[in-house]
Amino acid sequence: MKIIRQNHSEPIHWKLIGWLGAFLVIFGYYLNANENVMSWVVWMIGNLAVGAYSLYKKAYSTAIMSMVILAMNIYGYVSWL
């Protein structure tokens, strides 16, 4: 599979993962505000994507934060069940 590059920067799929993660985290807040239990699952996927993107970008503090929040998302989901 050929990876598309723009202006000799990162592969386009990493940008999409970063933006998808950001969108899912924001959407998770909306779901949570409406007391929807799926907010936790959306947050988990979003934080996992942001964490992976952060590791790719070597933004280790953000990656660690995303993984800690992911653990809290799992706790929140289990608590809501």
Rosetta blueprint (number, residue, H / E / L):
1 M L
2 K L
3 I L
4 I L
5 R E
6 Q L
7 N L
8 H L
9 S L
10 E L
11 P E
12 I H
13 H H
14 W H
15 K H
16 L H
17 I H
18 G H
19 W H
20 L H
21 G H
22 A H
23 F H
24 L H
25 V H
26 I H
27 F H
28 G H
29 Y H
30 Y H
31 L H
32 N H
33 A H
34 N L
35 E L
36 N L
37 V L
38 M H
39 S H
40 W H
41 V H
42 V H
43 W H
44 M H
45 I H
46 G H
47 N H
48 L H
49 A H
50 V H
51 G H
52 A H
53 Y H
54 S H
55 L H
56 Y H
57 K L
58 K L
59 A L
60 Y H
61 S H
62 T H
63 A H
64 I H
65 M H
66 S H
67 M H
68 V H
69 I H
70 L H
71 A H
72 M H
73 N H
74 I H
75 Y H
76 G H
77 Y H
78 V H
79 S H
80 W H
81 L L
